């Protein structure tokens, strides 16, 4: 009996020692462990963070020319990179060569960032439609017409597509067929704000100055909070806190369930840029031409790094570096530890109208208003 007990204890020790540790954070809905970069800011929680990324200095791997400027953030899946352009197309390129796989033409600008879910690509257009394409060949599966333009990037989770529209509505659609499940009407236009999805709720900001928390199942209001101005940026989730920025110069943190204000931090100008978060630090840019590192627990500013023009888009975080673009036409890499600039690259147009860069598998991808989509590799 004693020998069997020793064997059993040894078995348990070996089993748990050999079991790999989970990469999941406190929210099981956040797919941080999946391959690729399947949607705007990587996951349904909009953290914009990934462990490994390219190490500066970077060098150009390839670039691809579209017919107009690019204001869409890319998504990556199955060795393909997807992004929209103001020439009305959604593009699919090979991640290694930059060669065109296929493109799909809409009737207006595509500034919405694509989302990949179960071999489908979802994105919106200023022609009022939300599209679902086959990832293999770009063939149309279905499309849904909103009542106004769609700048908002869709978030796809558990068979539902969530997105906002200039028609004031937050929509939830069936991802298989595009059928409407519910819609929630705000009092203002929903611009670039992409829905944040947690266990039970969907969060969206509106140009009516409110942040809304909506029941994920039935589309009913749980709570809202009025800021002092427009909410253009999307909210970010971290440890039961919802963080969002406003044109009123403040960054806010709320209790996810009650909407109670936990902290707010004032910057020197309005904030269009959404944040990105890793290891308890929120990184966010502003109209005051600074990138900030803010303690997500208490809202204290840790450091700030100036650039030559406004930062309107969200940064992308790797373990050691932060990548972001600016209206000064440059893409920057700074250290996560102290904000020190270590690399920059100038394009012939601004990098930061609305599309963010992404850094994954040793490559940095981003678009510019010069019409080019770029891929850079690290050391």
DONU-652400 format. One record per residue (C-alpha): z negated, x, y. Coordinates in steps of 0.5 Angstrom, whole numbers, padded with zeros to 4 digits. Example, Ala and Ser with C-alpha at 12.3 -4.5 7.8 and 13.67 -1.06 7.14 Angstrom:
<atoms>
<atom><up>-0016</up><east>0025</east><north>-0009</north></atom>
<atom><up>-0014</up><east>0027</east><north>-0002</north></atom>
</atoms>
This chain:
<atoms>
<atom><up>0000</up><east>0000</east><north>0000</north></atom>
<atom><up>-0002</up><east>0006</east><north>0005</north></atom>
<atom><up>0005</up><east>0009</east><north>0003</north></atom>
<atom><up>0009</up><east>0003</east><north>0005</north></atom>
<atom><up>0005</up><east>0002</east><north>0011</north></atom>
<atom><up>0007</up><east>0009</east><north>0013</north></atom>
<atom><up>0014</up><east>0008</east><north>0011</north></atom>
<atom><up>0014</up><east>0002</east><north>0016</north></atom>
<atom><up>0011</up><east>0005</east><north>0022</north></atom>
<atom><up>0016</up><east>0011</east><north>0021</north></atom>
<atom><up>0022</up><east>0006</east><north>0021</north></atom>
<atom><up>0020</up><east>0002</east><north>0027</north></atom>
<atom><up>0019</up><east>0009</east><north>0031</north></atom>
<atom><up>0026</up><east>0011</east><north>0029</north></atom>
<atom><up>0029</up><east>0004</east><north>0030</north></atom>
<atom><up>0026</up><east>0004</east><north>0037</north></atom>
<atom><up>0028</up><east>0011</east><north>0039</north></atom>
<atom><up>0035</up><east>0010</east><north>0037</north></atom>
<atom><up>0036</up><east>0004</east><north>0041</north></atom>
<atom><up>0040</up><east>0005</east><north>0047</north></atom>
<atom><up>0036</up><east>0003</east><north>0053</north></atom>
<atom><up>0039</up><east>-0003</east><north>0057</north></atom>
<atom><up>0043</up><east>-0002</east><north>0064</north></atom>
<atom><up>0041</up><east>-0009</east><north>0066</north></atom>
<atom><up>0037</up><east>-0010</east><north>0072</north></atom>
<atom><up>0032</up><east>-0016</east><north>0073</north></atom>
<atom><up>0038</up><east>-0021</east><north>0073</north></atom>
<atom><up>0041</up><east>-0022</east><north>0067</north></atom>
<atom><up>0047</up><east>-0025</east><north>0070</north></atom>
<atom><up>0049</up><east>-0019</east><north>0073</north></atom>
<atom><up>0054</up><east>-0015</east><north>0069</north></atom>
<atom><up>0053</up><east>-0008</east><north>0071</north></atom>
<atom><up>0054</up><east>-0005</east><north>0064</north></atom>
<atom><up>0061</up><east>-0008</east><north>0064</north></atom>
<atom><up>0067</up><east>-0003</east><north>0064</north></atom>
<atom><up>0071</up><east>-0003</east><north>0070</north></atom>
<atom><up>0070</up><east>-0006</east><north>0077</north></atom>
<atom><up>0072</up><east>-0014</east><north>0076</north></atom>
<atom><up>0071</up><east>-0017</east><north>0082</north></atom>
<atom><up>0069</up><east>-0016</east><north>0090</north></atom>
<atom><up>0063</up><east>-0011</east><north>0090</north></atom>
<atom><up>0063</up><east>-0010</east><north>0082</north></atom>
<atom><up>0059</up><east>-0016</east><north>0080</north></atom>
<atom><up>0056</up><east>-0023</east><north>0081</north></atom>
<atom><up>0050</up><east>-0020</east><north>0085</north></atom>
<atom><up>0054</up><east>-0016</east><north>0090</north></atom>
<atom><up>0051</up><east>-0010</east><north>0089</north></atom>
<atom><up>0057</up><east>-0005</east><north>0090</north></atom>
<atom><up>0054</up><east>0000</east><north>0086</north></atom>
<atom><up>0056</up><east>0004</east><north>0080</north></atom>
<atom><up>0052</up><east>0010</east><north>0077</north></atom>
<atom><up>0058</up><east>0015</east><north>0076</north></atom>
<atom><up>0063</up><east>0017</east><north>0082</north></atom>
<atom><up>0068</up><east>0022</east><north>0084</north></atom>
<atom><up>0065</up><east>0028</east><north>0087</north></atom>
<atom><up>0067</up><east>0030</east><north>0094</north></atom>
<atom><up>0072</up><east>0034</east><north>0097</north></atom>
<atom><up>0077</up><east>0029</east><north>0094</north></atom>
<atom><up>0084</up><east>0030</east><north>0093</north></atom>
<atom><up>0090</up><east>0025</east><north>0093</north></atom>
<atom><up>0092</up><east>0023</east><north>0087</north></atom>
<atom><up>0097</up><east>0018</east><north>0089</north></atom>
<atom><up>0099</up><east>0012</east><north>0094</north></atom>
<atom><up>0103</up><east>0006</east><north>0094</north></atom>
<atom><up>0107</up><east>0003</east><north>0100</north></atom>
<atom><up>0106</up><east>-0005</east><north>0101</north></atom>
<atom><up>0110</up><east>-0009</east><north>0106</north></atom>
<atom><up>0104</up><east>-0010</east><north>0111</north></atom>
<atom><up>0097</up><east>-0008</east><north>0112</north></atom>
<atom><up>0092</up><east>-0009</east><north>0107</north></atom>
<atom><up>0085</up><east>-0012</east><north>0108</north></atom>
<atom><up>0084</up><east>-0014</east><north>0101</north></atom>
<atom><up>0079</up><east>-0010</east><north>0096</north></atom>
<atom><up>0081</up><east>-0008</east><north>0090</north></atom>
<atom><up>0079</up><east>-0010</east><north>0083</north></atom>
<atom><up>0080</up><east>-0006</east><north>0076</north></atom>
<atom><up>0080</up><east>-0008</east><north>0069</north></atom>
<atom><up>0084</up><east>-0006</east><north>0063</north></atom>
<atom><up>0087</up><east>0001</east><north>0066</north></atom>
<atom><up>0090</up><east>-0003</east><north>0072</north></atom>
<atom><up>0088</up><east>-0004</east><north>0079</north></atom>
<atom><up>0089</up><east>-0011</east><north>0083</north></atom>
<atom><up>0089</up><east>-0012</east><north>0091</north></atom>
<atom><up>0092</up><east>-0017</east><north>0096</north></atom>
<atom><up>0097</up><east>-0015</east><north>0102</north></atom>
<atom><up>0098</up><east>-0019</east><north>0108</north></atom>
<atom><up>0106</up><east>-0019</east><north>0106</north></atom>
<atom><up>0103</up><east>-0025</east><north>0101</north></atom>
<atom><up>0103</up><east>-0021</east><north>0095</north></atom>
<atom><up>0098</up><east>-0020</east><north>0090</north></atom>
<atom><up>0099</up><east>-0013</east><north>0086</north></atom>
<atom><up>0098</up><east>-0010</east><north>0080</north></atom>
<atom><up>0098</up><east>-0002</east><north>0079</north></atom>
<atom><up>0097</up><east>0003</east><north>0073</north></atom>
<atom><up>0091</up><east>0006</east><north>0075</north></atom>
<atom><up>0093</up><east>0013</east><north>0073</north></atom>
<atom><up>0100</up><east>0013</east><north>0076</north></atom>
<atom><up>0100</up><east>0008</east><north>0082</north></atom>
<atom><up>0106</up><east>0005</east><north>0079</north></atom>
<atom><up>0108</up><east>-0002</east><north>0080</north></atom>
<atom><up>0106</up><east>-0007</east><north>0074</north></atom>
<atom><up>0108</up><east>-0013</east><north>0077</north></atom>
<atom><up>0107</up><east>-0017</east><north>0083</north></atom>
<atom><up>0106</up><east>-0025</east><north>0085</north></atom>
<atom><up>0108</up><east>-0028</east><north>0092</north></atom>
<atom><up>0104</up><east>-0033</east><north>0095</north></atom>
<atom><up>0106</up><east>-0036</east><north>0102</north></atom>
<atom><up>0101</up><east>-0033</east><north>0106</north></atom>
<atom><up>0097</up><east>-0027</east><north>0107</north></atom>
<atom><up>0092</up><east>-0025</east><north>0101</north></atom>
<atom><up>0086</up><east>-0022</east><north>0104</north></atom>
<atom><up>0081</up><east>-0025</east><north>0099</north></atom>
<atom><up>0079</up><east>-0020</east><north>0094</north></atom>
<atom><up>0081</up><east>-0021</east><north>0086</north></atom>
<atom><up>0076</up><east>-0023</east><north>0081</north></atom>
<atom><up>0078</up><east>-0021</east><north>0073</north></atom>
<atom><up>0075</up><east>-0026</east><north>0068</north></atom>
<atom><up>0077</up><east>-0027</east><north>0061</north></atom>
<atom><up>0084</up><east>-0024</east><north>0062</north></atom>
<atom><up>0086</up><east>-0028</east><north>0068</north></atom>
<atom><up>0086</up><east>-0026</east><north>0076</north></atom>
<atom><up>0083</up><east>-0030</east><north>0081</north></atom>
<atom><up>0084</up><east>-0030</east><north>0088</north></atom>
<atom><up>0085</up><east>-0034</east><north>0095</north></atom>
<atom><up>0091</up><east>-0034</east><north>0100</north></atom>
<atom><up>0092</up><east>-0036</east><north>0107</north></atom>
<atom><up>0097</up><east>-0041</east><north>0104</north></atom>
<atom><up>0090</up><east>-0045</east><north>0102</north></atom>
<atom><up>0091</up><east>-0044</east><north>0095</north></atom>
<atom><up>0086</up><east>-0041</east><north>0090</north></atom>
<atom><up>0091</up><east>-0038</east><north>0084</north></atom>
<atom><up>0089</up><east>-0036</east><north>0077</north></atom>
<atom><up>0094</up><east>-0031</east><north>0074</north></atom>
<atom><up>0095</up><east>-0028</east><north>0067</north></atom>
<atom><up>0093</up><east>-0021</east><north>0067</north></atom>
<atom><up>0098</up><east>-0018</east><north>0063</north></atom>
<atom><up>0104</up><east>-0021</east><north>0067</north></atom>
<atom><up>0102</up><east>-0024</east><north>0073</north></atom>
<atom><up>0105</up><east>-0031</east><north>0071</north></atom>
<atom><up>0101</up><east>-0037</east><north>0074</north></atom>
<atom><up>0096</up><east>-0041</east><north>0070</north></atom>
<atom><up>0094</up><east>-0046</east><north>0075</north></atom>
<atom><up>0093</up><east>-0046</east><north>0083</north></atom>
<atom><up>0088</up><east>-0050</east><north>0087</north></atom>
<atom><up>0089</up><east>-0053</east><north>0094</north></atom>
<atom><up>0083</up><east>-0053</east><north>0099</north></atom>
<atom><up>0084</up><east>-0056</east><north>0105</north></atom>
<atom><up>0085</up><east>-0050</east><north>0110</north></atom>
<atom><up>0086</up><east>-0042</east><north>0109</north></atom>
<atom><up>0082</up><east>-0038</east><north>0104</north></atom>
<atom><up>0079</up><east>-0031</east><north>0106</north></atom>
<atom><up>0073</up><east>-0031</east><north>0101</north></atom>
<atom><up>0073</up><east>-0027</east><north>0095</north></atom>
<atom><up>0072</up><east>-0031</east><north>0089</north></atom>
<atom><up>0066</up><east>-0030</east><north>0084</north></atom>
<atom><up>0067</up><east>-0032</east><north>0077</north></atom>
<atom><up>0061</up><east>-0033</east><north>0072</north></atom>
<atom><up>0060</up><east>-0037</east><north>0066</north></atom>
<atom><up>0067</up><east>-0041</east><north>0066</north></atom>
<atom><up>0066</up><east>-0042</east><north>0074</north></atom>
<atom><up>0070</up><east>-0040</east><north>0080</north></atom>
<atom><up>0066</up><east>-0040</east><north>0086</north></atom>
<atom><up>0069</up><east>-0039</east><north>0093</north></atom>
<atom><up>0069</up><east>-0041</east><north>0100</north></atom>
<atom><up>0074</up><east>-0044</east><north>0105</north></atom>
<atom><up>0076</up><east>-0045</east><north>0112</north></atom>
<atom><up>0075</up><east>-0052</east><north>0111</north></atom>
<atom><up>0068</up><east>-0051</east><north>0111</north></atom>
<atom><up>0067</up><east>-0052</east><north>0103</north></atom>
<atom><up>0064</up><east>-0048</east><north>0098</north></atom>
<atom><up>0068</up><east>-0050</east><north>0092</north></atom>
<atom><up>0066</up><east>-0049</east><north>0084</north></atom>
<atom><up>0072</up><east>-0050</east><north>0079</north></atom>
<atom><up>0073</up><east>-0050</east><north>0072</north></atom>
<atom><up>0076</up><east>-0043</east><north>0071</north></atom>
<atom><up>0080</up><east>-0045</east><north>0065</north></atom>
<atom><up>0084</up><east>-0050</east><north>0068</north></atom>
<atom><up>0082</up><east>-0050</east><north>0076</north></atom>
<atom><up>0079</up><east>-0057</east><north>0076</north></atom>
<atom><up>0074</up><east>-0059</east><north>0081</north></atom>
<atom><up>0067</up><east>-0059</east><north>0079</north></atom>
<atom><up>0063</up><east>-0060</east><north>0085</north></atom>
<atom><up>0064</up><east>-0058</east><north>0093</north></atom>
<atom><up>0059</up><east>-0057</east><north>0098</north></atom>
<atom><up>0060</up><east>-0058</east><north>0105</north></atom>
<atom><up>0057</up><east>-0053</east><north>0111</north></atom>
<atom><up>0058</up><east>-0055</east><north>0118</north></atom>
<atom><up>0062</up><east>-0049</east><north>0120</north></atom>
<atom><up>0068</up><east>-0045</east><north>0117</north></atom>
<atom><up>0067</up><east>-0040</east><north>0111</north></atom>
<atom><up>0070</up><east>-0034</east><north>0113</north></atom>
<atom><up>0070</up><east>-0027</east><north>0109</north></atom>
<atom><up>0063</up><east>-0029</east><north>0106</north></atom>
<atom><up>0064</up><east>-0029</east><north>0098</north></atom>
<atom><up>0059</up><east>-0033</east><north>0094</north></atom>
<atom><up>0053</up><east>-0029</east><north>0091</north></atom>
<atom><up>0051</up><east>-0032</east><north>0084</north></atom>
<atom><up>0044</up><east>-0031</east><north>0081</north></atom>
<atom><up>0041</up><east>-0035</east><north>0075</north></atom>
<atom><up>0041</up><east>-0042</east><north>0078</north></atom>
<atom><up>0044</up><east>-0041</east><north>0085</north></atom>
<atom><up>0050</up><east>-0040</east><north>0089</north></atom>
<atom><up>0049</up><east>-0037</east><north>0096</north></atom>
<atom><up>0054</up><east>-0037</east><north>0102</north></atom>
<atom><up>0054</up><east>-0036</east><north>0109</north></atom>
<atom><up>0058</up><east>-0040</east><north>0114</north></atom>
<atom><up>0060</up><east>-0039</east><north>0121</north></atom>
<atom><up>0055</up><east>-0045</east><north>0123</north></atom>
<atom><up>0050</up><east>-0039</east><north>0123</north></atom>
<atom><up>0047</up><east>-0042</east><north>0116</north></atom>
<atom><up>0045</up><east>-0038</east><north>0110</north></atom>
<atom><up>0045</up><east>-0044</east><north>0104</north></atom>
<atom><up>0042</up><east>-0044</east><north>0097</north></atom>
<atom><up>0046</up><east>-0048</east><north>0093</north></atom>
<atom><up>0044</up><east>-0051</east><north>0086</north></atom>
<atom><up>0049</up><east>-0048</east><north>0081</north></atom>
<atom><up>0050</up><east>-0054</east><north>0076</north></atom>
<atom><up>0050</up><east>-0060</east><north>0081</north></atom>
<atom><up>0052</up><east>-0057</east><north>0088</north></atom>
<atom><up>0046</up><east>-0060</east><north>0091</north></atom>
<atom><up>0043</up><east>-0056</east><north>0097</north></atom>
<atom><up>0036</up><east>-0052</east><north>0095</north></atom>
<atom><up>0035</up><east>-0049</east><north>0102</north></atom>
<atom><up>0038</up><east>-0046</east><north>0108</north></atom>
<atom><up>0036</up><east>-0042</east><north>0114</north></atom>
<atom><up>0039</up><east>-0042</east><north>0121</north></atom>
<atom><up>0040</up><east>-0035</east><north>0124</north></atom>
<atom><up>0042</up><east>-0033</east><north>0131</north></atom>
<atom><up>0049</up><east>-0033</east><north>0130</north></atom>
<atom><up>0055</up><east>-0033</east><north>0125</north></atom>
<atom><up>0054</up><east>-0030</east><north>0118</north></atom>
<atom><up>0061</up><east>-0027</east><north>0116</north></atom>
<atom><up>0058</up><east>-0022</east><north>0111</north></atom>
<atom><up>0056</up><east>-0024</east><north>0104</north></atom>
<atom><up>0049</up><east>-0024</east><north>0101</north></atom>
<atom><up>0046</up><east>-0019</east><north>0097</north></atom>
<atom><up>0041</up><east>-0020</east><north>0091</north></atom>
<atom><up>0035</up><east>-0015</east><north>0089</north></atom>
<atom><up>0029</up><east>-0016</east><north>0086</north></atom>
<atom><up>0028</up><east>-0024</east><north>0088</north></atom>
<atom><up>0031</up><east>-0022</east><north>0095</north></atom>
<atom><up>0037</up><east>-0025</east><north>0098</north></atom>
<atom><up>0039</up><east>-0020</east><north>0104</north></atom>
<atom><up>0044</up><east>-0022</east><north>0109</north></atom>
<atom><up>0047</up><east>-0020</east><north>0116</north></atom>
<atom><up>0049</up><east>-0024</east><north>0122</north></atom>
<atom><up>0052</up><east>-0023</east><north>0128</north></atom>
<atom><up>0046</up><east>-0024</east><north>0132</north></atom>
<atom><up>0044</up><east>-0016</east><north>0130</north></atom>
<atom><up>0039</up><east>-0018</east><north>0125</north></atom>
<atom><up>0039</up><east>-0016</east><north>0117</north></atom>
<atom><up>0035</up><east>-0021</east><north>0114</north></atom>
<atom><up>0031</up><east>-0021</east><north>0107</north></atom>
<atom><up>0029</up><east>-0028</east><north>0104</north></atom>
<atom><up>0025</up><east>-0030</east><north>0098</north></atom>
<atom><up>0031</up><east>-0033</east><north>0093</north></atom>
<atom><up>0027</up><east>-0039</east><north>0091</north></atom>
<atom><up>0024</up><east>-0041</east><north>0097</north></atom>
<atom><up>0028</up><east>-0039</east><north>0103</north></atom>
<atom><up>0022</up><east>-0036</east><north>0106</north></atom>
<atom><up>0023</up><east>-0030</east><north>0111</north></atom>
<atom><up>0021</up><east>-0023</east><north>0108</north></atom>
<atom><up>0023</up><east>-0019</east><north>0113</north></atom>
<atom><up>0028</up><east>-0018</east><north>0118</north></atom>
<atom><up>0031</up><east>-0012</east><north>0122</north></atom>
<atom><up>0035</up><east>-0011</east><north>0128</north></atom>
<atom><up>0040</up><east>-0006</east><north>0129</north></atom>
<atom><up>0044</up><east>-0004</east><north>0136</north></atom>
<atom><up>0050</up><east>-0009</east><north>0135</north></atom>
<atom><up>0053</up><east>-0015</east><north>0131</north></atom>
<atom><up>0054</up><east>-0014</east><north>0124</north></atom>
<atom><up>0060</up><east>-0016</east><north>0120</north></atom>
<atom><up>0059</up><east>-0011</east><north>0114</north></atom>
<atom><up>0056</up><east>-0014</east><north>0108</north></atom>
<atom><up>0051</up><east>-0009</east><north>0105</north></atom>
<atom><up>0051</up><east>-0005</east><north>0098</north></atom>
<atom><up>0044</up><east>-0003</east><north>0094</north></atom>
<atom><up>0042</up><east>0002</east><north>0089</north></atom>
<atom><up>0035</up><east>0004</east><north>0088</north></atom>
<atom><up>0032</up><east>0000</east><north>0093</north></atom>
<atom><up>0036</up><east>0002</east><north>0099</north></atom>
<atom><up>0041</up><east>-0003</east><north>0102</north></atom>
<atom><up>0046</up><east>0001</east><north>0106</north></atom>
<atom><up>0050</up><east>-0003</east><north>0111</north></atom>
<atom><up>0055</up><east>-0001</east><north>0117</north></atom>
<atom><up>0055</up><east>-0004</east><north>0124</north></atom>
<atom><up>0059</up><east>-0005</east><north>0130</north></atom>
<atom><up>0055</up><east>0000</east><north>0133</north></atom>
<atom><up>0059</up><east>0005</east><north>0129</north></atom>
<atom><up>0053</up><east>0007</east><north>0125</north></atom>
<atom><up>0052</up><east>0007</east><north>0117</north></atom>
<atom><up>0044</up><east>0005</east><north>0116</north></atom>
<atom><up>0040</up><east>0006</east><north>0110</north></atom>
<atom><up>0035</up><east>0001</east><north>0110</north></atom>
<atom><up>0029</up><east>0000</east><north>0105</north></atom>
<atom><up>0030</up><east>-0007</east><north>0101</north></atom>
<atom><up>0022</up><east>-0008</east><north>0100</north></atom>
<atom><up>0020</up><east>-0008</east><north>0108</north></atom>
<atom><up>0026</up><east>-0007</east><north>0112</north></atom>
<atom><up>0025</up><east>0000</east><north>0115</north></atom>
<atom><up>0031</up><east>0004</east><north>0117</north></atom>
<atom><up>0031</up><east>0010</east><north>0113</north></atom>
<atom><up>0037</up><east>0014</east><north>0116</north></atom>
<atom><up>0043</up><east>0012</east><north>0120</north></atom>
<atom><up>0050</up><east>0016</east><north>0121</north></atom>
<atom><up>0054</up><east>0015</east><north>0126</north></atom>
<atom><up>0062</up><east>0015</east><north>0126</north></atom>
<atom><up>0067</up><east>0014</east><north>0131</north></atom>
<atom><up>0069</up><east>0007</east><north>0131</north></atom>
<atom><up>0066</up><east>0000</east><north>0128</north></atom>
<atom><up>0064</up><east>-0001</east><north>0121</north></atom>
<atom><up>0066</up><east>-0008</east><north>0119</north></atom>
<atom><up>0067</up><east>-0007</east><north>0111</north></atom>
<atom><up>0062</up><east>-0006</east><north>0106</north></atom>
<atom><up>0060</up><east>0001</east><north>0103</north></atom>
<atom><up>0061</up><east>0003</east><north>0096</north></atom>
<atom><up>0055</up><east>0007</east><north>0093</north></atom>
<atom><up>0055</up><east>0012</east><north>0087</north></atom>
<atom><up>0049</up><east>0016</east><north>0085</north></atom>
<atom><up>0050</up><east>0021</east><north>0090</north></atom>
<atom><up>0055</up><east>0019</east><north>0095</north></atom>
<atom><up>0057</up><east>0013</east><north>0099</north></atom>
<atom><up>0064</up><east>0012</east><north>0101</north></atom>
<atom><up>0066</up><east>0007</east><north>0107</north></atom>
<atom><up>0072</up><east>0006</east><north>0112</north></atom>
<atom><up>0072</up><east>0005</east><north>0119</north></atom>
<atom><up>0076</up><east>0002</east><north>0125</north></atom>
<atom><up>0077</up><east>0010</east><north>0127</north></atom>
<atom><up>0082</up><east>0010</east><north>0121</north></atom>
<atom><up>0078</up><east>0014</east><north>0117</north></atom>
<atom><up>0074</up><east>0014</east><north>0110</north></atom>
<atom><up>0068</up><east>0018</east><north>0109</north></atom>
<atom><up>0063</up><east>0020</east><north>0104</north></atom>
<atom><up>0056</up><east>0021</east><north>0106</north></atom>
<atom><up>0050</up><east>0023</east><north>0102</north></atom>
<atom><up>0045</up><east>0018</east><north>0099</north></atom>
<atom><up>0039</up><east>0022</east><north>0100</north></atom>
<atom><up>0040</up><east>0023</east><north>0108</north></atom>
<atom><up>0047</up><east>0020</east><north>0110</north></atom>
<atom><up>0050</up><east>0027</east><north>0111</north></atom>
<atom><up>0057</up><east>0027</east><north>0112</north></atom>
<atom><up>0061</up><east>0031</east><north>0106</north></atom>
<atom><up>0068</up><east>0029</east><north>0107</north></atom>
<atom><up>0073</up><east>0025</east><north>0111</north></atom>
<atom><up>0080</up><east>0023</east><north>0110</north></atom>
<atom><up>0085</up><east>0020</east><north>0116</north></atom>
<atom><up>0090</up><east>0015</east><north>0114</north></atom>
<atom><up>0095</up><east>0012</east><north>0119</north></atom>
<atom><up>0091</up><east>0005</east><north>0120</north></atom>
<atom><up>0084</up><east>0003</east><north>0120</north></atom>
<atom><up>0080</up><east>0003</east><north>0114</north></atom>
<atom><up>0076</up><east>-0003</east><north>0115</north></atom>
<atom><up>0079</up><east>-0010</east><north>0117</north></atom>
<atom><up>0076</up><east>-0013</east><north>0111</north></atom>
<atom><up>0077</up><east>-0009</east><north>0105</north></atom>
<atom><up>0072</up><east>-0004</east><north>0102</north></atom>
<atom><up>0074</up><east>0002</east><north>0098</north></atom>
<atom><up>0071</up><east>0002</east><north>0090</north></atom>
<atom><up>0069</up><east>0009</east><north>0087</north></atom>
<atom><up>0070</up><east>0009</east><north>0079</north></atom>
<atom><up>0071</up><east>0013</east><north>0073</north></atom>
<atom><up>0072</up><east>0019</east><north>0078</north></atom>
<atom><up>0077</up><east>0016</east><north>0083</north></atom>
<atom><up>0076</up><east>0013</east><north>0090</north></atom>
<atom><up>0081</up><east>0007</east><north>0091</north></atom>
<atom><up>0082</up><east>0004</east><north>0098</north></atom>
<atom><up>0087</up><east>0000</east><north>0102</north></atom>
<atom><up>0089</up><east>0001</east><north>0110</north></atom>
<atom><up>0093</up><east>-0002</east><north>0115</north></atom>
<atom><up>0098</up><east>0003</east><north>0115</north></atom>
<atom><up>0100</up><east>-0001</east><north>0109</north></atom>
<atom><up>0099</up><east>0004</east><north>0103</north></atom>
<atom><up>0094</up><east>0003</east><north>0098</north></atom>
<atom><up>0091</up><east>0010</east><north>0096</north></atom>
<atom><up>0087</up><east>0013</east><north>0090</north></atom>
<atom><up>0083</up><east>0020</east><north>0091</north></atom>
<atom><up>0080</up><east>0024</east><north>0085</north></atom>
<atom><up>0074</up><east>0028</east><north>0086</north></atom>
<atom><up>0072</up><east>0035</east><north>0084</north></atom>
</atoms>
